[in-house]
Amino acid sequence: MGLCKKWEEAIGTANSLDEGFETSQILRDETRPHLNETNWTKL
């Protein structure tokens, strides 16, 4: 699926924008199992 790219773009934007931080929190909550395999758990 191409959702991974959407997450990467959203997370990348979150790192660049303060407002994106909220988005990264929401995405992390919805994709917790997927992000568990990455370093995003450190966020």
N, C-alpha and C positions, 0 to 999 in steps of 0.2 A: 504493500500500500504506500501511497505518497504522503500519508499523514506524518511520517517521520520528518519529511522536509518542512511541512507546515510547522511542526513543533520547533524544529531548529530555527526557522525564520522568526517565529514568535519569541522564542527564548533569546535569540540574537538581538531582536528589537528590544526585548526587556532589558538586556544588558546595556543598551544604548540610551533607553529612555527611562525616566523615573516612573512614569505612568505604566510602563511595560512591566514593572515589578509586580503589580497586581495581576497582570496577565500571566506572568510566569508562575505565580502562586497557584492560580486556577488551573493552568495546564499541568503543573506538577501534581496537583491533587487528582486530576482526571487521568493522568498517565503515570501515576505512581509506580505501578508494576513495570512499565516499560522503562521509566527513568531510573528505576532501581538498579538497572544494569549499567547506568552511566554515573558520572560524577555530580550530576545535578542534585543528588541528595545532599551535597554540601551546602547548597543554597539555603 
